[in-house]
Amino acid sequence: QVQLVESGGGLVQPGNSLRLSCAASIRTFSGRAMAWFRQAPGKEREFVAAVNWSGGNTDYADSVKGRFTISRDNAKNTVYLQMNSLKPEDTAVYYCAAALNGFIEEHVYADWGQGTQVTVSS
């Protein structure tokens, strides 16, 4: 079964923007914190951003703070990642994840999507 599906990745030049989307099932999305992670080739998966169940509380990795914005539309069961001022070091597969509950502070994610590739290169 597919519970999380990422989309919106692609190839962009440094300084440009992309908006990633993650469409989830109602059971996966409702009442749960959501997050984005990324993994570059040969490296460990790293945290990017998270949003709590209502969208009122967010957290970001220092490397993306001020450039990326996470948001959610609970009516559409979708979480977004707006990525501005992209850098080559942002190149990675980006994964959407759903937490066990609605709070970002617990840092436990139970469900994962298959990922979408983001490549930043000139």
Residue pairs with C-beta under 8 A, 6 or more apart in sequence:
2 114
3 24
3 25
3 27
3 28
3 98
3 111
3 113
4 22
4 23
4 24
4 25
4 28
4 96
4 97
4 98
4 111
4 112
4 113
4 114
5 22
5 23
5 24
5 113
5 114
6 20
6 21
6 22
6 94
6 95
6 96
6 113
6 114
6 115
6 116
7 20
7 21
7 22
7 23
7 116
8 18
8 19
8 20
8 21
8 116
9 18
9 20
9 94
9 116
9 117
9 118
9 119
10 18
10 117
10 118
10 119
11 119
11 120
11 121
12 18
12 86
12 118
12 119
12 120
13 120
13 121
13 122
14 86
14 87
14 88
14 120
14 121
14 122
15 85
15 86
16 86
16 120
17 82
17 83
17 84
17 85
17 86
18 83
18 86
18 118
19 80
19 81
19 82
19 83
20 36
20 80
20 81
20 83
20 94
20 96
20 116
20 118
21 78
21 79
21 80
22 34
22 36
22 78
22 79
22 80
22 81
22 96
22 113
23 76
23 77
23 78
24 34
24 77
24 78
24 79
24 96
24 98
25 77
26 77
28 77
28 98
28 111
29 74
29 77
29 78
29 79
29 98
30 74
30 77
31 53
31 101
31 102
32 53
32 98
32 99
32 100
32 101
32 102
33 50
33 51
33 52
33 53
33 98
33 99
33 101
33 102
33 103
33 104
33 106
34 50
34 51
34 70
34 72
34 79
34 96
34 97
34 98
34 99
35 47
35 48
35 49
35 50
35 51
35 70
35 96
35 97
35 98
35 99
35 104
35 109
36 48
36 49
36 50
36 70
36 79
36 81
36 94
36 95
36 96
36 97
37 45
37 46
37 47
37 48
37 94
37 95
37 97
38 45
38 46
38 48
38 90
38 92
38 93
38 94
38 95
38 118
39 45
39 46
39 92
39 93
39 95
39 115
40 91
40 92
40 93
45 95
46 61
47 61
48 60
48 61
48 64
48 68
48 81
48 94
49 58
49 59
49 60
49 61
49 64
49 68
49 69
49 70
49 81
50 58
50 59
50 70
50 99
50 104
51 57
51 58
51 70
51 71
51 72
51 79
51 104
52 58
52 102
52 103
52 104
53 101
53 102
53 103
54 74
54 102
55 71
55 72
55 74
57 104
58 70
58 104
59 104
60 68
60 70
63 89
64 83
64 90
67 83
67 84
67 85
67 86
68 81
68 82
68 83
68 84
69 81
69 82
69 84
70 79
70 80
70 81
70 82
71 79
71 80
71 82
72 78
72 79
72 80
73 79
73 80
79 96
81 94
83 90
83 118
86 118
86 120
87 120
88 120
88 121
89 120
90 118
90 120
91 118
91 119
91 120
91 121
92 118
93 115
93 116
93 117
93 118
94 115
94 116
94 117
94 118
95 112
95 113
95 114
95 115
96 112
96 113
97 109
97 110
97 111
97 112
97 113
98 109
98 110
98 111
98 112
99 106
99 108
99 109
99 110
100 106
100 108
100 109
100 110
